[in-house]
Amino acid sequence: MPGSRAIAIAIFCALPAIAQPIAEPLVVIVDASLAMNQSVGGAPRMDGVRKALLEVANEFPGNVSLGLIVFGHRASNDCGDIEVLEHIQSAVKDRRERLTKRLTTLSAQGRCSASRALLESLRLFQGRAGRILLIAGGADNCGGSPCVVAETLRQSPVPLRADVVAVGVAANQAASLSCVSGSLSGQFVAVSDAESARKAIVSAALGQLPGGRLRVRVSEAGRPHPGAPYVTVRQLGRPMAQLSDNPSVFQLPAGDYEVSARLGPHSESPLARVRIRPGQTVDQALSIASGVLIVSLTRTQGKPITPMPTVELIQGEDFVASARSLPTRFETGAGSYALRVTLNSRQQYVAQGLVIEPARTMQKTVEVPAGQVQILVGGRRYQGALRPFVEVHQEGRFICSYSGSPVFFNLLAGAYTARVREAGRAIVSKDFQVKAGQDLTIELMAP
C-alpha cells in the first residue's frame, strides 16, 4: 500500500482493544413495492422515504452497525425480489457513500413481500440482539403474514425490537403492520405525507440511540481534508471508538472524551476535549497540516531504474512510509523529509531536502547516480546445469551476489570488482568502473 496510509493502518492495529459498540445493530427494511409510487400529500411515498433514508445514511453513527434490506425494487411481479443492500457486518468505511449511491437510484415497482423480508432480517443478526425498522406502504400481497412472522421472531432466542413506519397505509391494512411492532415491543407510526414520513423514519432510526452523538470534521489548511483520516475517540486515555470517514460520526455514552485525527505517524491533529450529553450532537472540527509528495525516480541522463527499487520516506531518524511503485505517492504531515532508495544491489542512496507543504501536492524528480551493470559468465563448465555464483565487491567489501548468467545489478557510481566463486574461492575476477547513467556489460571467462 503506497504512502503513509499503510503506516497508519499498522499503527492503529497495535492500539488497545476498542470498547464495545454503545448500541445494538439496526436493520432497516424498505418497502419498494408499486404501492410506494402512490402519492401522499402531493408527492410519491418513495420520495419522502428516500429523503429520510439518505439523511439516516449521512447521520447514522459509524460505530453502530447498520443493515439495509429492500424488496420490490427490481422486478414488477416477483415475490422473491428481496435484496440485502448492506450487511450489518460490512466494513463501516465508505458506508455513507455506498448507501447514498444505492438509495439515490432506488425505484418502486414490484410486489410487497414484507413477511419474507422480516425473516431475512433474522439472518443478518446472526444470533445477536438488535432493532428492526420496517418502512411499509401497504399489506403483504405475496401470501405471507407479517403478524405470523413477527410472532415467530418474538419466540426466537434472539432478542429483537421492531418499529414500523406505515406510509399512506389505508386504515383497513394498518392492523397487518401494527402487529409487527406490537409483537416485538416497538412503536407503530402511521403517516400521511412525505415530510411526516421523513421525520418518523429519521426519529425511529436515530432518536432511540442511547447517549449522544459526536460529529468530527477534519480539515487541511482550512479546507475539508480530501482523504479519510483515522479519527480516534479516547476516554481516560483508553480508545473508545475509531473511524476513517470525513465527517466521522460516533454514538457515545454521556461523558468527557478526547478526540484526535491522524493521517500518518507524522500527521496528527491537536487533541480536542469534548463533552457528550444525552440526546445531543456535538460538532468538532480538527485540522491536520498534511500534504502530498509525488516522487519520480530516474538514473542520471533520465534513464529508468529497473528492476523497481524500494523507496522510503524518512524524517530525521524516523521511518515514515515506503512503497515500490513509480511514481511514488506519499501523503503525510507537512515538513522536510529525505528519500531513501534501496537498489537491487542493496545499496542505498539518500536524497535530502524534500519538502511537503500543507494542503499542496508537490512533485519531485530524484536522480539516482547509478548505472545498470550486466555480468555475463562464460566457460565450458557453465554450459550444462551448473550455474555460476557471481559476487560484486567494492574496496574489499561485499556488495551483492546472484546465481546465473546474465545477472543485472543497479550500482552507484564507483569502482567495483566482479568475481565468480566456487567452493569458497574466486575462480575468476575483474575490476570495472561504473559511471552514473551508464549501461555496462562485464564479461567473465571461467577457466
Wavefront OBJ file of the C-alpha trace (Angstrom):
o trace
v 0.000 0.000 0.000
v 1.674 3.213 -1.101
v 2.022 6.256 1.089
v 1.570 6.786 4.784
v -1.848 5.162 4.909
v -0.166 1.762 5.185
v 1.797 3.029 8.174
v -1.328 4.493 9.746
v -3.087 1.150 9.442
v -0.187 -0.636 11.125
v -0.200 1.883 13.939
v -3.876 1.502 14.664
v -3.739 -2.284 14.533
v -1.441 -2.045 17.535
v -3.854 0.045 19.600
v -5.577 -1.471 22.648
v -8.941 -3.083 22.001
v -11.673 -0.588 21.111
v -14.616 -0.545 23.515
v -17.781 -2.419 22.521
v -20.421 -0.511 20.485
v -22.859 1.517 22.570
v -25.956 0.401 20.646
v -27.354 -2.789 19.128
v -27.354 -3.218 15.346
v -30.228 -1.743 13.357
v -31.660 -3.374 10.235
v -33.872 -1.129 8.095
v -36.388 -2.928 5.849
v -37.685 -0.784 2.993
v -40.838 -1.460 1.018
v -40.133 -0.543 -2.617
v -43.256 -2.176 -3.991
v -45.536 -0.470 -6.518
v -47.667 0.964 -3.702
v -44.804 3.287 -2.771
v -45.293 5.140 -6.056
v -48.736 6.283 -4.943
v -48.968 9.907 -3.920
v -49.320 11.139 -0.349
v -49.555 14.843 0.295
v -48.864 15.645 -3.341
v -45.655 13.587 -3.670
v -44.882 9.887 -4.204
v -44.452 7.995 -0.934
v -40.995 6.868 -2.055
v -39.786 10.494 -2.246
v -40.177 11.042 1.481
v -38.780 7.586 2.256
v -35.742 8.096 0.049
v -35.062 11.539 1.518
v -35.272 10.130 5.046
v -33.001 7.197 4.288
v -30.390 9.484 2.749
v -30.452 11.542 5.942
v -30.106 8.384 8.030
v -27.191 7.182 5.881
v -25.438 10.520 6.388
v -26.064 10.845 10.143
v -26.054 7.254 11.374
v -23.070 6.717 13.711
v -20.220 4.828 12.139
v -19.536 2.881 15.339
v -23.038 1.336 15.314
v -23.835 -1.498 12.876
v -26.454 -0.742 10.231
v -28.101 -3.141 7.784
v -30.456 -2.413 4.890
v -32.935 -4.752 3.166
v -35.071 -3.649 0.220
v -37.860 -5.557 -1.511
v -39.890 -4.962 -4.672
v -37.336 -2.681 -6.322
v -36.056 -4.745 -9.257
v -38.944 -6.762 -10.740
v -42.624 -5.987 -11.274
v -44.076 -9.366 -10.326
v -41.523 -11.270 -8.245
v -42.208 -12.007 -4.584
v -38.625 -13.178 -4.222
v -37.267 -9.745 -5.118
v -35.525 -9.152 -1.781
v -32.000 -7.741 -1.610
v -29.618 -7.083 1.265
v -28.002 -3.784 0.303
v -25.915 -3.514 3.462
v -24.885 -6.269 5.873
v -24.557 -5.210 9.478
v -21.022 -6.635 9.489
v -19.970 -4.721 6.388
v -16.927 -2.503 6.764
v -18.029 0.870 8.107
v -15.562 2.685 5.863
v -17.332 4.227 2.838
v -20.726 3.047 4.155
v -22.175 6.523 3.713
v -21.035 6.631 0.086
v -22.280 3.095 -0.664
v -25.726 3.687 0.773
v -26.113 7.093 -0.852
v -25.334 5.635 -4.269
v -27.863 2.806 -3.892
v -30.628 4.889 -2.320
v -30.402 7.650 -4.923
v -31.323 5.192 -7.692
v -33.869 3.184 -5.664
v -37.190 2.798 -7.509
v -40.524 1.252 -6.533
v -42.073 -1.212 -8.948
v -42.755 -4.696 -7.531
v -44.701 -6.781 -5.026
v -44.883 -6.321 -1.264
v -43.084 -9.251 0.360
v -42.737 -7.770 3.853
v -43.055 -11.184 5.538
v -40.087 -12.663 3.687
v -38.021 -9.537 4.297
v -38.678 -9.796 8.048
v -37.405 -13.377 8.018
v -34.340 -12.268 6.039
v -33.520 -9.728 8.744
v -33.180 -12.520 11.307
v -30.344 -13.995 9.231
v -28.492 -10.671 9.260
v -28.390 -10.501 13.062
v -26.602 -13.873 13.237
v -27.724 -14.600 16.769
v -27.223 -11.079 18.131
v -29.823 -8.828 19.712
v -30.882 -5.872 17.591
v -33.501 -3.480 16.252
v -35.650 -3.621 13.128
v -37.206 -0.643 11.387
v -39.872 -1.668 8.862
v -40.950 1.028 6.396
v -44.068 -0.138 4.544
v -46.618 1.277 2.131
v -49.252 -1.446 2.330
v -50.175 -5.002 3.242
v -48.158 -8.039 2.145
v -49.524 -9.198 -1.242
v -47.249 -12.209 -1.595
v -49.313 -14.604 0.509
v -47.386 -14.048 3.737
v -48.447 -12.651 7.111
v -46.162 -10.124 8.825
v -48.068 -10.808 12.062
v -47.182 -14.517 11.985
v -43.554 -13.791 11.150
v -43.305 -11.206 13.931
v -44.630 -13.738 16.429
v -42.029 -16.224 15.170
v -39.297 -13.637 15.687
v -40.607 -12.909 19.183
v -40.273 -16.568 20.124
v -36.747 -16.860 18.714
v -33.824 -16.875 21.174
v -32.548 -13.632 19.614
v -33.948 -10.545 21.434
v -35.348 -8.246 18.749
v -37.309 -4.992 18.818
v -39.227 -3.713 15.778
v -40.586 -0.278 14.945
v -42.927 0.248 11.995
v -43.484 3.388 9.929
v -46.573 2.971 7.723
v -46.548 5.488 4.865
v -50.016 6.277 3.493
v -51.377 2.873 4.546
v -55.165 2.508 4.477
v -56.871 2.030 7.837
v -58.073 -1.473 6.905
v -54.457 -2.535 6.219
v -52.792 -0.949 9.234
v -53.531 -3.883 11.546
v -51.436 -6.198 9.362
v -48.424 -3.995 10.115
v -49.048 -2.693 13.629
v -48.976 -6.286 14.878
v -45.261 -6.397 13.995
v -44.346 -3.617 16.413
v -46.874 -4.978 18.917
v -45.265 -8.429 18.978
v -41.708 -7.055 19.082
v -42.137 -4.314 21.699
v -41.753 -1.432 19.274
v -43.674 1.617 18.123
v -46.132 1.915 15.234
v -46.363 5.269 13.447
v -48.781 5.942 10.576
v -48.021 8.981 8.390
v -49.920 10.509 5.514
v -47.420 12.812 3.770
v -43.794 12.749 2.633
v -42.447 15.166 5.245
v -44.117 13.299 8.093
v -42.630 10.087 6.700
v -39.173 11.632 6.663
v -39.433 12.812 10.273
v -40.835 9.490 11.523
v -38.143 7.408 9.799
v -35.274 9.603 10.996
v -36.669 9.618 14.525
v -37.088 5.824 14.592
v -33.577 5.218 13.231
v -31.626 7.857 15.145
v -33.783 9.046 18.035
v -33.624 5.814 20.023
v -29.849 5.529 20.139
v -28.528 5.846 23.701
v -26.093 8.557 24.707
v -25.157 11.427 22.420
v -23.580 11.951 19.021
v -20.164 13.334 18.106
v -19.607 14.528 14.541
v -15.948 15.148 13.669
v -14.914 17.029 10.535
v -11.247 17.037 9.546
v -9.803 19.918 7.560
v -6.480 20.697 5.949
v -5.348 24.316 5.771
v -8.933 25.457 6.277
v -10.447 23.173 3.645
v -12.143 19.767 4.102
v -9.484 17.069 4.005
v -9.807 15.171 0.686
v -8.923 11.821 2.270
v -10.296 9.855 5.187
v -8.031 10.299 8.210
v -8.306 7.983 11.190
v -10.343 9.637 13.947
v -9.950 8.194 17.448
v -12.086 8.946 20.499
v -10.487 8.234 23.867
v -11.728 8.347 27.442
v -9.186 8.416 30.283
v -6.524 7.522 27.722
v -8.346 4.409 26.511
v -9.541 4.213 22.875
v -13.354 4.049 22.835
v -14.067 4.185 19.109
v -12.240 4.736 15.841
v -13.452 5.563 12.333
v -11.978 6.533 8.980
v -14.622 8.765 7.430
v -14.879 12.504 6.955
v -17.018 13.501 8.702
v -16.826 10.692 11.261
v -19.985 10.277 13.333
v -19.826 8.498 16.711
v -22.532 7.479 19.177
v -21.106 7.677 22.707
v -22.269 7.394 26.319
v -22.573 10.710 28.128
v -19.219 11.838 29.445
v -15.944 13.627 28.721
v -13.713 12.492 25.860
v -10.607 13.359 23.886
v -10.584 13.161 20.097
v -7.835 13.424 17.506
v -7.342 12.718 13.802
v -4.300 11.064 12.304
v -3.233 10.568 8.707
v 0.180 9.063 9.383
v 2.791 8.890 12.139
v 3.866 12.487 11.448
v 0.441 13.961 10.776
v -1.849 14.221 13.791
v -4.224 16.960 14.839
v -4.022 18.627 18.239
v -6.046 16.780 20.879
v -9.551 18.199 21.418
v -11.661 17.674 24.542
v -15.415 17.245 24.126
v -18.348 16.653 26.470
v -21.182 14.411 25.306
v -24.670 14.861 26.739
v -27.647 12.506 26.203
v -29.673 13.274 23.094
v -27.318 15.997 21.862
v -24.994 16.235 18.862
v -21.578 17.821 19.295
v -19.772 19.112 16.197
v -15.983 19.103 16.478
v -13.545 20.449 13.887
v -9.986 19.079 13.708
v -7.148 20.297 11.498
v -4.306 18.249 10.019
v -1.333 20.006 8.431
v -0.648 17.472 5.691
v 0.261 17.448 2.043
v 1.139 15.139 -0.839
v 4.566 14.400 -2.296
v 4.770 12.621 -5.660
v 8.266 11.336 -6.406
v 9.637 10.101 -9.730
v 12.986 8.277 -9.870
v 15.499 8.123 -12.702
v 19.133 7.349 -13.174
v 21.428 10.080 -14.466
v 20.512 11.173 -18.020
v 16.867 10.375 -17.294
v 17.264 6.621 -17.713
v 14.777 4.384 -15.876
v 15.679 2.243 -12.871
v 14.803 -1.415 -13.344
v 14.002 -3.546 -11.518
v 11.895 -1.405 -9.214
v 13.779 -0.127 -6.137
v 12.301 0.206 -2.645
v 11.536 3.830 -1.834
v 11.285 5.039 1.777
v 10.296 8.428 3.153
v 12.181 9.341 6.335
v 12.199 12.338 8.665
v 15.264 12.672 10.812
v 15.862 9.144 12.068
v 12.186 8.179 11.825
v 10.792 5.930 9.114
v 7.546 7.392 7.728
v 6.382 5.300 4.777
v 7.597 3.057 1.956
v 6.463 1.981 -1.488
v 7.540 0.008 -4.554
v 5.802 1.845 -7.355
v 6.677 4.720 -9.664
v 5.791 7.467 -9.436
v 5.596 7.103 -5.647
v 2.882 8.996 -3.763
v 3.270 9.927 -0.096
v 0.625 11.734 1.932
v 1.774 12.824 5.368
v 2.428 15.789 7.627
v 3.955 18.997 6.367
v 7.723 19.316 6.880
v 11.145 18.454 5.499
v 11.942 14.838 4.584
v 14.580 12.649 2.979
v 14.078 9.876 0.439
v 15.987 6.597 0.827
v 16.220 4.484 -2.336
v 17.355 0.857 -1.987
v 18.589 -0.600 -5.279
v 18.503 -4.299 -6.129
v 22.209 -4.349 -5.232
v 21.107 -3.437 -1.677
v 22.989 -0.178 -1.994
v 21.138 2.858 -0.670
v 21.010 6.385 -1.985
v 19.557 9.165 0.189
v 18.165 12.383 -1.279
v 17.745 15.206 1.249
v 15.620 18.344 1.307
v 12.249 17.090 0.125
v 9.552 19.455 1.389
v 5.855 18.747 1.914
v 3.653 21.818 2.276
v 0.191 21.856 3.885
v -2.726 21.240 1.512
v -0.448 21.126 -1.527
v 0.702 18.410 -3.919
v 4.434 18.644 -4.512
v 6.179 16.832 -7.373
v 9.867 15.942 -7.278
v 12.151 14.003 -9.600
v 15.070 12.356 -7.809
v 18.083 11.431 -9.922
v 19.980 8.427 -8.574
v 23.662 8.402 -9.662
v 23.666 4.737 -10.609
v 24.483 2.613 -13.615
v 22.975 -0.665 -14.756
v 25.506 -3.465 -14.962
v 25.042 -6.749 -16.813
v 27.516 -9.500 -15.907
v 27.971 -12.402 -18.322
v 29.874 -15.548 -17.314
v 31.318 -17.827 -19.962
v 33.342 -21.041 -19.924
v 32.740 -24.720 -20.652
v 31.991 -25.566 -17.015
v 28.787 -23.467 -17.198
v 27.414 -24.850 -20.438
v 25.422 -27.539 -18.616
v 23.259 -27.415 -15.496
v 25.920 -25.741 -13.333
v 25.156 -22.068 -12.667
v 27.848 -19.534 -11.778
v 27.720 -17.693 -8.450
v 28.524 -14.023 -9.126
v 29.637 -11.564 -6.448
v 30.275 -7.810 -6.589
v 32.710 -6.145 -4.147
v 33.740 -2.545 -3.579
v 37.060 -1.771 -1.863
v 37.108 -5.295 -0.445
v 33.569 -5.040 0.953
v 30.860 -7.403 -0.268
v 28.015 -5.575 -2.053
v 25.728 -8.146 -3.659
v 25.567 -11.562 -5.310
v 23.383 -13.589 -7.630
v 23.380 -17.014 -9.230
v 23.075 -17.277 -13.004
v 24.206 -15.652 -16.215
v 23.494 -12.987 -17.186
v 22.816 -11.138 -13.920
v 21.752 -7.488 -13.631
v 22.606 -5.003 -10.883
v 21.947 -1.317 -10.360
v 25.162 0.028 -8.794
v 26.008 3.510 -7.572
v 28.825 5.219 -9.453
v 32.233 3.931 -8.322
v 34.901 1.250 -8.710
v 33.982 -2.434 -8.237
v 35.249 -5.982 -8.605
v 33.161 -8.806 -10.070
v 34.009 -12.364 -9.018
v 32.810 -15.883 -9.761
v 33.129 -18.032 -6.671
v 33.177 -21.818 -6.347
v 33.865 -23.905 -3.244
v 34.691 -20.789 -1.232
v 37.284 -19.348 -3.616
v 37.243 -16.921 -6.515
v 37.987 -18.680 -9.813
v 37.862 -15.506 -11.903
v 37.568 -11.767 -11.149
v 37.537 -8.456 -12.980
v 37.713 -4.827 -11.889
v 35.349 -2.339 -13.500
v 34.184 1.252 -13.150
v 30.525 2.354 -13.078
v 29.542 5.850 -14.167
v 26.220 7.498 -13.338
v 23.610 6.716 -16.003
v 25.846 4.157 -17.734
v 24.658 0.825 -19.109
v 27.623 -1.519 -18.797
v 28.292 -5.157 -19.715
v 31.042 -7.096 -17.925
v 32.235 -10.441 -19.304
v 33.952 -13.050 -17.104
v 35.513 -16.186 -18.635
v 35.808 -19.017 -16.150
v 38.735 -21.416 -16.621
l 1 2 3 4 5 6 7 8 9 10 11 12 13 14 15 16 17 18 19 20 21 22 23 24 25 26 27 28 29 30 31 32 33 34 35 36 37 38 39 40 41 42 43 44 45 46 47 48 49 50 51 52 53 54 55 56 57 58 59 60 61 62 63 64 65 66 67 68 69 70 71 72 73 74 75 76 77 78 79 80 81 82 83 84 85 86 87 88 89 90 91 92 93 94 95 96 97 98 99 100 101 102 103 104 105 106 107 108 109 110 111 112 113 114 115 116 117 118 119 120 121 122 123 124 125 126 127 128 129 130 131 132 133 134 135 136 137 138 139 140 141 142 143 144 145 146 147 148 149 150 151 152 153 154 155 156 157 158 159 160 161 162 163 164 165 166 167 168 169 170 171 172 173 174 175 176 177 178 179 180 181 182 183 184 185 186 187 188 189 190 191 192 193 194 195 196 197 198 199 200 201 202 203 204 205 206 207 208 209 210 211 212 213 214 215 216 217 218 219 220 221 222 223 224 225 226 227 228 229 230 231 232 233 234 235 236 237 238 239 240 241 242 243 244 245 246 247 248 249 250 251 252 253 254 255 256 257 258 259 260 261 262 263 264 265 266 267 268 269 270 271 272 273 274 275 276 277 278 279 280 281 282 283 284 285 286 287 288 289 290 291 292 293 294 295 296 297 298 299 300 301 302 303 304 305 306 307 308 309 310 311 312 313 314 315 316 317 318 319 320 321 322 323 324 325 326 327 328 329 330 331 332 333 334 335 336 337 338 339 340 341 342 343 344 345 346 347 348 349 350 351 352 353 354 355 356 357 358 359 360 361 362 363 364 365 366 367 368 369 370 371 372 373 374 375 376 377 378 379 380 381 382 383 384 385 386 387 388 389 390 391 392 393 394 395 396 397 398 399 400 401 402 403 404 405 406 407 408 409 410 411 412 413 414 415 416 417 418 419 420 421 422 423 424 425 426 427 428 429 430 431 432 433 434 435 436 437 438 439 440 441 442 443 444 445 446 447
